[in-house]
Amino acid sequence: MILQKLSLLNYKNFEAETFEFDPKINCFVGNNGVGKTNVLDAIYHLSFGKSYFNPITTQNIKHGEEFFVVEGFYERKETPEKIIVSAKKGQKKIIKRNGKAYEKFSEHI
């Protein structure tokens, strides 16, 4: 699968941001603390259903907010796919693929 676009809403230090990727090579450049590693962690979150850095999902919610949403738009064998990971304080994390929620997170991997 090739990640084409990543959208973040209330994820760590991002309020609302969208990133578009080239299928060949992509570089993250910026000053310390601007969120380069958080973008990589969001991609990890889409891939494995959890953060690489925070075992508690709600710790990835932007300070002062109630939820986060990470959306990945992929191309798989020339077919578009959409993966969404979302979490709201006090509720269970949800992972969806093409609009359908997984019953078990192990189905995602």
DSSP file (Angstrom, degrees, kcal/mol; ACC not computed):
  #  RESIDUE AA STRUCTURE BP1 BP2  ACC     N-H-->O    O-->H-N    N-H-->O    O-->H-N    TCO  KAPPA ALPHA  PHI   PSI    X-CA   Y-CA   Z-CA
    1    1 A M              0   0    0      0, 0.0     2,-0.5     0, 0.0    75,-0.2   0.000 360.0 360.0 360.0 140.6    0.0    0.0    0.0
    2    2 A I  E     -A   75   0A   0     73,-2.4    73,-1.8    19,-0.0     2,-0.5  -0.942 360.0-134.0-111.8 123.1    1.2    3.5   -0.8
    3    3 A L  E     +A   74   0A   0     -2,-0.5    71,-0.2    71,-0.2     3,-0.1  -0.646  30.3 169.4 -76.1 120.5    0.3    6.3    1.5
    4    4 A Q  E     +     0   0A   0     69,-3.1    17,-3.1    -2,-0.5     2,-0.3   0.800  62.5  10.1 -99.0 -38.8   -1.0    9.2   -0.6
    5    5 A K  E     -AB  73  20A   0     68,-1.6    68,-2.9    15,-0.2     2,-0.4  -0.999  55.5-162.1-148.3 144.2   -2.4   11.6    2.0
    6    6 A L  E     -AB  72  19A   0     13,-2.8    13,-3.1    -2,-0.3     2,-0.4  -0.997   7.9-168.8-128.9 127.6   -2.5   11.9    5.8
    7    7 A S  E     -AB  71  18A   0     64,-2.6    64,-2.8    -2,-0.4     2,-0.4  -0.970   3.7-168.3-119.2 132.5   -5.0   14.0    7.7
    8    8 A L  E     -AB  70  17A   0      9,-3.2     9,-2.3    -2,-0.4     2,-0.4  -0.960   7.0-176.4-121.4 135.8   -4.7   14.8   11.4
    9    9 A L  E    S-AB  69  16A   0     60,-2.2    60,-2.2    -2,-0.4     7,-0.2  -0.969  77.3 -19.9-132.5 116.9   -7.3   16.4   13.6
   10   10 A N  E    S+     0   0A   0      5,-2.3    52,-2.5    -2,-0.4     2,-0.7   0.814  90.1 152.3  56.8  34.0   -6.4   17.1   17.2
   11   11 A Y  E >   -CB  61  14A   0      3,-0.8     3,-2.5    50,-0.2    50,-0.2  -0.862  67.8 -58.8-100.7 113.9   -3.5   14.7   17.1
   12   12 A K  T 3  S-     0   0    0     48,-3.4    51,-0.3    -2,-0.7    48,-0.0  -0.329 125.0  -7.8  53.0-117.1   -0.7   15.6   19.5
   13   13 A N  T 3  S+     0   0    0     -2,-0.1     2,-0.5    49,-0.1    -1,-0.3   0.414 116.4  95.9 -90.9   5.1    0.5   19.1   18.5
   14   14 A F  E <   -B   11   0A   0     -3,-2.5    -3,-0.8     1,-0.2    -4,-0.2  -0.826  45.7-176.7 -99.5 127.0   -1.6   19.3   15.3
   15   15 A E  E    S-     0   0A   0     -2,-0.5    -5,-2.3     1,-0.3     2,-0.3   0.943  80.7 -20.6 -79.3 -56.2   -5.0   21.0   15.4
   16   16 A A  E    S+B    9   0A   0     -7,-0.2     2,-0.3    -6,-0.1    -1,-0.3  -0.865  80.3 154.6-156.0 118.5   -5.9   20.2   11.7
   17   17 A E  E     -B    8   0A   0     -9,-2.3    -9,-3.2    -2,-0.3     2,-0.4  -0.999  23.1-159.1-149.5 145.8   -3.3   19.4    9.1
   18   18 A T  E     -B    7   0A   0     -2,-0.3     2,-0.4   -11,-0.2   -11,-0.2  -0.993   7.6-167.7-128.9 136.2   -3.1   17.4    5.8
   19   19 A F  E     -B    6   0A   0    -13,-3.1   -13,-2.8    -2,-0.4     2,-0.4  -0.973   6.1-156.3-122.8 135.5    0.0   16.1    4.2
   20   20 A E  E     -B    5   0A   0     -2,-0.4     2,-0.3   -15,-0.2   -15,-0.2  -0.923  15.0-153.1-112.3 140.6    0.3   14.7    0.7
   21   21 A F        -     0   0    0    -17,-3.1     5,-0.1    -2,-0.4   -19,-0.0  -0.828  13.0-129.7-118.7 149.6    3.0   12.3   -0.2
   22   22 A D        -     0   0    0     -2,-0.3   -19,-0.1     3,-0.2     0, 0.0  -0.728  24.2-128.7 -88.4 142.9    4.9   11.3   -3.3
   23   23 A P  S    S+     0   0    0      0, 0.0     3,-0.1     0, 0.0    -1,-0.1   0.687 101.8  43.4 -68.2 -15.3    5.0    7.6   -4.1
   24   24 A K  S    S-     0   0    0      1,-0.3     2,-0.3     0, 0.0    -3,-0.0   0.929 121.9 -11.3 -96.4 -58.3    8.8    7.6   -4.5
   25   25 A I        -     0   0    0      2,-0.0     2,-0.3     0, 0.0    -1,-0.3  -1.000  51.6-175.0-150.2 144.8   10.4    9.7   -1.7
   26   26 A N        -     0   0    0     -2,-0.3     2,-0.4    -3,-0.1    -5,-0.1  -0.994   7.5-160.0-140.4 144.3    9.4   12.1    1.0
   27   27 A C        -     0   0    0     -2,-0.3     2,-0.6     2,-0.0    -2,-0.0  -0.966   9.1-148.9-126.7 142.2   11.4   14.2    3.4
   28   28 A F        +     0   0    0     -2,-0.4     2,-0.4     2,-0.0     8,-0.0  -0.957  25.6 172.1-109.9 119.5   10.4   15.9    6.7
   29   29 A V        +     0   0    0     -2,-0.6     2,-0.3     7,-0.0    -2,-0.0  -0.986  17.6 105.5-130.6 136.7   12.3   19.1    7.4
   30   30 A G        -     0   0    0     -2,-0.4     3,-0.1     5,-0.0     5,-0.1  -0.921  62.6 -66.3 170.1 168.8   11.7   21.6   10.1
   31   31 A N    >   -     0   0    0     -2,-0.3     3,-1.3     1,-0.2     5,-0.3  -0.184  68.3 -75.8 -67.2 164.8   12.9   23.0   13.4
   32   32 A N  T 3  S+     0   0    0      1,-0.2    -1,-0.2     2,-0.1     0, 0.0  -0.367 116.1  20.6 -60.5 138.8   12.8   21.1   16.7
   33   33 A G  T 3  S+     0   0    0     -3,-0.1    -1,-0.2    -2,-0.1    -2,-0.1   0.528  85.0 113.2  83.8   6.4    9.3   20.7   18.1
   34   34 A V  S <  S-     0   0    0     -3,-1.3    -2,-0.1    -4,-0.0    -1,-0.1   0.640  92.6 -95.6 -88.5 -12.6    7.3   21.4   15.0
   35   35 A G  S  > S+     0   0    0     -4,-0.2     4,-1.9    -5,-0.1     5,-0.2   0.608  77.4 135.0 116.3  14.2    5.9   17.8   14.7
   36   36 A K  H  > S+     0   0    0     -5,-0.3     4,-1.6     1,-0.2     3,-0.2   0.940  83.9  43.2 -59.0 -47.5    8.0   15.8   12.3
   37   37 A T  H  > S+     0   0    0      1,-0.2     4,-2.5     2,-0.2    -1,-0.2   0.834 109.3  58.7 -68.0 -32.2    8.1   12.8   14.7
   38   38 A N  H  > S+     0   0    0      2,-0.2     4,-2.0     1,-0.2    -1,-0.2   0.850 103.3  52.4 -66.0 -33.5    4.4   13.2   15.4
   39   39 A V  H  X S+     0   0    0     -4,-1.9     4,-1.9     2,-0.2    -1,-0.2   0.932 110.8  47.2 -65.0 -45.2    3.7   12.8   11.7
   40   40 A L  H  X S+     0   0    0     -4,-1.6     4,-2.2     1,-0.2    -2,-0.2   0.894 111.3  51.3 -62.4 -39.3    5.7    9.6   11.7
   41   41 A D  H  X S+     0   0    0     -4,-2.5     4,-2.7     2,-0.2    -1,-0.2   0.857 106.2  54.7 -67.4 -34.0    3.9    8.4   14.8
   42   42 A A  H  X S+     0   0    0     -4,-2.0     4,-2.1     2,-0.2    -1,-0.2   0.901 108.5  48.6 -64.0 -40.3    0.6    9.1   13.1
   43   43 A I  H  X S+     0   0    0     -4,-1.9     4,-1.8     2,-0.2    -2,-0.2   0.906 111.8  49.4 -65.0 -41.1    1.6    6.9   10.2
   44   44 A Y  H  X S+     0   0    0     -4,-2.2     4,-3.1     2,-0.2     6,-0.4   0.910 108.0  54.8 -60.6 -42.8    2.7    4.2   12.7
   45   45 A H  H  X S+     0   0    0     -4,-2.7     4,-1.9     1,-0.2    -2,-0.2   0.896 108.7  47.6 -59.3 -42.1   -0.7    4.6   14.4
   46   46 A L  H  < S+     0   0    0     -4,-2.1    -1,-0.2     2,-0.2    -2,-0.2   0.870 116.0  45.5 -65.3 -36.4   -2.5    3.9   11.1
   47   47 A S  H  < S+     0   0    0     -4,-1.8    -2,-0.2    -5,-0.1    -1,-0.2   0.898 129.9  18.5 -75.7 -42.1   -0.3    0.9   10.5
   48   48 A F  H  < S-     0   0    0     -4,-3.1    -3,-0.2     2,-0.3    -2,-0.2   0.435  97.5-117.3-115.4  -2.0   -0.4   -0.8   13.9
   49   49 A G  S  < S+     0   0    0     -4,-1.9     2,-0.3    -5,-0.4    -4,-0.2   0.610  87.5  66.8  76.9  11.2   -3.4    0.8   15.6
   50   50 A K  S    S-     0   0    0     -6,-0.4    -2,-0.3    -9,-0.1     2,-0.2  -0.978  86.7 -94.8-155.0 163.4   -1.4    2.3   18.4
   51   51 A S        -     0   0    0      3,-0.6    -9,-0.1    -2,-0.3   -10,-0.1  -0.551  20.6-141.3 -79.5 146.8    1.3    5.0   19.0
   52   52 A Y  S    S+     0   0    0     -2,-0.2    -1,-0.1   -11,-0.2   -10,-0.0   0.820 102.3  32.5 -71.7 -31.7    4.9    4.0   19.0
   53   53 A F  S    S+     0   0    0      1,-0.2    -1,-0.1     2,-0.0    -2,-0.0   0.801 115.4  51.0 -99.0 -34.6    5.5    6.4   21.9
   54   54 A N        -     0   0    0      1,-0.1    -3,-0.6     3,-0.0    -1,-0.2  -0.910  51.5-171.0-115.7 110.5    2.3    6.5   24.0
   55   55 A P  S    S+     0   0    0      0, 0.0     2,-0.8     0, 0.0    -1,-0.1   0.745  78.7  73.1 -68.9 -20.7    0.8    3.3   25.2
   56   56 A I  S >  S-     0   0    0      1,-0.2     3,-1.9    -6,-0.0     4,-0.2  -0.849  75.5-154.7 -97.1 110.1   -2.3    5.2   26.5
   57   57 A T  G >  S+     0   0    0     -2,-0.8     3,-2.1     1,-0.3     4,-0.2   0.842  88.7  60.7 -55.4 -41.0   -4.2    6.3   23.3
   58   58 A T  G >  S+     0   0    0      1,-0.3     3,-1.3     2,-0.2    -1,-0.3   0.679  89.0  72.7 -66.7 -14.9   -5.9    9.3   24.9
   59   59 A Q  G <  S+     0   0    0     -3,-1.9    -1,-0.3     1,-0.2    -2,-0.2   0.605  88.3  64.0 -72.3  -9.3   -2.4   10.8   25.6
   60   60 A N  G <  S+     0   0    0     -3,-2.1   -48,-3.4    -4,-0.2     2,-0.3   0.496  77.7 106.9 -89.5  -4.9   -2.2   11.5   21.8
   61   61 A I  B <  S-C   11   0A   0     -3,-1.3   -50,-0.2   -50,-0.2     7,-0.1  -0.581  84.9-102.5 -74.9 133.4   -5.2   13.9   22.0
   62   62 A K    >   -     0   0    0    -52,-2.5     3,-2.2     5,-0.3   -49,-0.1  -0.258  49.8 -88.9 -54.7 139.3   -4.2   17.5   21.6
   63   63 A H  T 3  S+     0   0    0    -51,-0.3    -1,-0.1     1,-0.3     3,-0.1  -0.258 113.7  17.6 -54.3 129.7   -4.1   19.3   24.9
   64   64 A G  T 3  S+     0   0    0      1,-0.3    -1,-0.3    -3,-0.1     2,-0.2   0.408 105.4 104.0  88.7  -1.7   -7.5   20.9   25.6
   65   65 A E    <   -     0   0    0     -3,-2.2    -1,-0.3   -55,-0.1    -4,-0.1  -0.647  63.8-141.8-109.3 168.6   -9.4   18.7   23.1
   66   66 A E  S    S+     0   0    0     -2,-0.2    23,-2.8     1,-0.1     2,-0.3   0.564  75.7  11.1-104.8 -13.4  -11.7   15.7   23.6
   67   67 A F  E     - D   0  88A   0     21,-0.2    -5,-0.3    -5,-0.1     2,-0.3  -0.957  55.4-145.1-155.6 166.7  -10.8   13.5   20.6
   68   68 A F  E     - D   0  87A   0     19,-2.2    19,-2.0    -2,-0.3     2,-0.4  -0.981   6.7-163.2-137.7 156.2   -8.4   12.9   17.7
   69   69 A V  E     -AD   9  86A   0    -60,-2.2   -60,-2.2    -2,-0.3     2,-0.5  -0.992   2.2-171.9-137.3 129.2   -8.8   11.5   14.2
   70   70 A V  E     -AD   8  85A   0     15,-2.9    15,-2.6    -2,-0.4     2,-0.4  -0.990  10.3-171.9-119.8 122.8   -6.0   10.2   12.0
   71   71 A E  E     -AD   7  84A   0    -64,-2.8   -64,-2.6    -2,-0.5     2,-0.5  -0.953   5.5-168.0-118.2 133.0   -7.0    9.4    8.4
   72   72 A G  E     -AD   6  83A   0     11,-3.0    11,-2.5    -2,-0.4     2,-0.6  -0.980   6.8-158.5-120.1 129.7   -4.8    7.8    5.8
   73   73 A F  E     +AD   5  82A   0    -68,-2.9   -69,-3.1    -2,-0.5   -68,-1.6  -0.933  24.7 176.6-108.0 118.3   -5.6    7.6    2.1
   74   74 A Y  E     -AD   3  81A   0      7,-3.2     7,-2.2    -2,-0.6     2,-0.4  -0.699  30.2-138.0-119.0 164.5   -3.8    4.8    0.4
   75   75 A E  E     +AD   2  80A   0    -73,-1.8   -73,-2.4    -2,-0.2     2,-0.5  -0.997  22.8 179.8-122.1 125.7   -3.5    3.1   -3.0
   76   76 A R  E >  S- D   0  79A   0      3,-3.1     3,-1.4    -2,-0.4    -2,-0.0  -0.966  73.9 -21.4-129.1 114.2   -3.4   -0.6   -3.0
   77   77 A K  T 3  S-     0   0    0     -2,-0.5    -1,-0.1     1,-0.3     0, 0.0   0.918 126.9 -53.5  51.1  47.3   -3.2   -2.5   -6.3
   78   78 A E  T 3  S+     0   0    0      1,-0.2    -1,-0.3    -3,-0.0    -3,-0.0   0.638 118.3 114.3  64.2  17.5   -4.5    0.6   -8.0
   79   79 A T  E <   -D   76   0A   0     -3,-1.4    -3,-3.1     2,-0.0    -1,-0.2  -0.971  68.3-121.7-117.1 130.5   -7.5    0.7   -5.7
   80   80 A P  E     -D   75   0A   0      0, 0.0     2,-0.3     0, 0.0    -5,-0.2  -0.454  30.8-175.4 -71.2 142.3   -8.1    3.5   -3.1
   81   81 A E  E     -D   74   0A   0     -7,-2.2    -7,-3.2    -2,-0.1     2,-0.4  -0.979  11.6-155.6-135.2 148.5   -8.3    2.6    0.5
   82   82 A K  E     -D   73   0A   0     -2,-0.3    16,-3.3    -9,-0.2     2,-0.4  -0.989   6.5-171.0-129.8 125.0   -9.0    4.7    3.6
   83   83 A I  E     -DE  72  97A   0    -11,-2.5   -11,-3.0    -2,-0.4     2,-0.4  -0.949   6.1-172.0-114.0 133.7   -7.9    3.9    7.1
   84   84 A I  E     -DE  71  96A   0     12,-2.5    12,-2.8    -2,-0.4     2,-0.5  -0.992   9.3-174.3-127.9 131.7   -9.1    5.9   10.1
   85   85 A V  E     +DE  70  95A   0    -15,-2.6   -15,-2.9    -2,-0.4     2,-0.3  -0.996  18.5 168.1-119.1 127.4   -8.0    5.7   13.7
   86   86 A S  E     -DE  69  94A   0      8,-2.6     8,-2.9    -2,-0.5     2,-0.3  -0.981  13.5-175.8-140.0 152.4  -10.0    7.8   16.2
   87   87 A A  E     -D   68   0A   0    -19,-2.0   -19,-2.2    -2,-0.3     2,-0.4  -0.996   5.9-165.7-148.0 143.2  -10.2    8.1   19.9
   88   88 A K  E >   -D   67   0A   0     -2,-0.3     3,-2.4   -21,-0.2   -21,-0.2  -0.982  40.1 -94.4-127.8 140.9  -12.4   10.1   22.3
   89   89 A K  T 3  S+     0   0    0    -23,-2.8     3,-0.1    -2,-0.4   -23,-0.0  -0.275 111.8  13.6 -54.6 132.5  -11.7   10.6   26.0
   90   90 A G  T 3  S+     0   0    0      1,-0.3     2,-0.3     0, 0.0    -1,-0.3   0.467 114.6  90.4  81.1   2.0  -13.6    8.0   28.0
   91   91 A Q  S <  S-     0   0    0     -3,-2.4    -1,-0.3     1,-0.0    -3,-0.2  -0.828  82.5 -91.2-127.5 167.0  -14.4    5.8   24.9
   92   92 A K        -     0   0    0     -2,-0.3    -4,-0.2     1,-0.1     2,-0.1  -0.483  45.6-105.5 -76.3 143.5  -12.9    2.9   23.1
   93   93 A K        -     0   0    0     -2,-0.2     2,-0.4    -6,-0.1    -6,-0.2  -0.379  34.5-147.6 -64.9 146.7  -10.5    3.6   20.2
   94   94 A I  E     -E   86   0A   0     -8,-2.9    -8,-2.6    -2,-0.1     2,-0.5  -0.974  13.3-170.8-122.7 132.9  -12.0    2.9   16.7
   95   95 A I  E     -E   85   0A   0     -2,-0.4     7,-2.6     7,-0.3     2,-0.4  -0.992  11.9-176.2-121.0 126.3  -10.2    1.7   13.7
   96   96 A K  E     -EF  84 101A   0    -12,-2.8   -12,-2.5    -2,-0.5     2,-0.5  -0.936  15.5-162.4-123.4 145.2  -12.0    1.7   10.3
   97   97 A R  E >  S-EF  83 100A   0      3,-2.4     3,-1.7    -2,-0.4   -14,-0.2  -0.983  83.2 -17.0-125.4 118.9  -11.0    0.5    6.9
   98   98 A N  T 3  S-     0   0    0    -16,-3.3   -15,-0.1    -2,-0.5    -1,-0.1   0.876 130.9 -50.4  52.1  42.3  -13.1    1.8    4.0
   99   99 A G  T 3  S+     0   0    0    -17,-0.3     2,-0.5     1,-0.2    -1,-0.3   0.312 115.0 112.0  86.5  -8.4  -15.8    2.9    6.4
  100  100 A K  E <   -F   97   0A   0     -3,-1.7    -3,-2.4     0, 0.0     2,-0.2  -0.878  61.6-135.8-105.8 123.9  -16.1   -0.4    8.2
  101  101 A A  E     -F   96   0A   0     -2,-0.5     2,-0.3    -5,-0.2    -5,-0.2  -0.502  19.5-121.5 -75.5 140.5  -15.0   -0.6   11.9
  102  102 A Y        -     0   0    0     -7,-2.6    -7,-0.3    -2,-0.2     3,-0.1  -0.589   8.3-151.2 -76.7 141.8  -12.9   -3.6   13.0
  103  103 A E  S    S+     0   0    0     -2,-0.3     2,-0.4     1,-0.2    -1,-0.1   0.844  88.4  27.0 -79.2 -35.6  -14.4   -5.6   15.8
  104  104 A K  S >  S-     0   0    0      1,-0.1     3,-1.4    -3,-0.1     4,-0.4  -0.980  74.9-136.1-125.6 140.0  -10.9   -6.6   17.0
  105  105 A F  G >> S+     0   0    0     -2,-0.4     3,-1.5     1,-0.3     4,-0.8   0.801 102.7  69.7 -63.7 -27.4   -7.8   -4.6   16.5
  106  106 A S  G 34 S+     0   0    0      1,-0.3    -1,-0.3     2,-0.2     3,-0.2   0.743  86.8  67.0 -63.7 -21.8   -5.9   -7.7   15.5
  107  107 A E  G <4 S+     0   0    0     -3,-1.4    -1,-0.3     1,-0.2    -2,-0.2   0.796  94.9  58.5 -65.8 -27.6   -8.0   -7.8   12.3
  108  108 A H  T <4        0   0    0     -3,-1.5    -1,-0.2    -4,-0.4    -2,-0.2   0.868 360.0 360.0 -71.4 -37.8   -6.2   -4.6   11.2
  109  109 A I     <        0   0    0     -4,-0.8    -1,-0.2    -3,-0.2    -2,-0.2   0.442 360.0 360.0 -90.2 360.0   -2.7   -6.1   11.3
